[in-house]
Structure formats: C-alpha cells, structure tokens
Amino acid sequence: LNSLINTNLNLKIREILAITFISFGGLSIHMQIKGILSDTTIKYTIFLKGRIIQTILSILIILIF
C-alpha cells in the first residue's frame, strides 16, 4: 500500500487497488487459513468465495461513493 501512494495512477484506481489488497488479504493469510481448515470439516473454497464476494462488494462501494 505504501508503494501504491507513490504511483502516478488516478486516485480512484489507487483506491480500488488499495481496497482490493485490504479486502482479499495476502497469499500467506490464505495458506494459513487453508492449513487451519484442513483438520476440520469446513471447506476452504467457502472462505475463498466469501473473500472474493467481500472484495467485489468493497469495490462497488468505492465506485458508488
């Protein structure tokens, strides 16, 4: 996110990229969750779909306002 501030992109595009990074999380977070859920009956794909939906909704909210 710090590097994103110094780019010459449009402000709205920087906002969308920032909210995408924050909403989706990093790959290490996803791998940790996948490891934690491997010992349970909860499926990782449900978590991943939820994160994708959250990211899409966040982007839509940014675009509306």
Secondary structure, 3 states (H helix, E strand, C coil): CHHHHCCCCCHHHHHHHHHHHHHHCCHHHHHHHHHHHCCCCCCHHHHHHHHHHHHHHHHHHHHHC
